[in-house]
Amino acid sequence: MAGNVVNLNRFKKKKQREEKAKQANVNRVKHGRNKAQKEGERADRERAARLLEGHKLDETVAPSEEPKEPEEPIEK
């Protein structure tokens, strides 16, 4: 009647390690990016920022003023 004796602690720990490894693989696929992808996204953000900056109006140039009406009528 004596069968193989299994240490349940080892079995539980092994199962937990396997589950953590499985979850880690899922997270790597879901969230992980390689260096080239990170650099490409950074370059895209910088390019977009430069493009936006180039389209901004220059605030040092005074906007065209509309002619003002004279405050008092001019008499001749």
C-alpha positions, 0 to 999 in steps of 0.5 A, a space after each residue: 500500500 505504500 505508494 510514492 510519497 509526495 511533498 505537498 509543499 514542493 508541489 505547491 511551490 512548483 505550481 506557484 512558480 509556474 503560474 507566476 512564470 505564465 503571468 510574467 509571459 502574459 505581462 511581457 507581451 502585453 506591456 513590454 516593448 523593446 528598445 527600438 520601439 521605445 526610441 521610435 515612440 520617443 522620436 515620434 513624440 519629439 517630431 510632433 512637438 517640433 511640428 506643433 511648435 512650428 505652427 504656433 503664432 509668434 507672439 512678439 508680432 503685434 496683432 493688426 489693430 483695427 482703426 479706432 474711432 476718434 473720441 471727439 469729432 474733428 471740426 473744420 
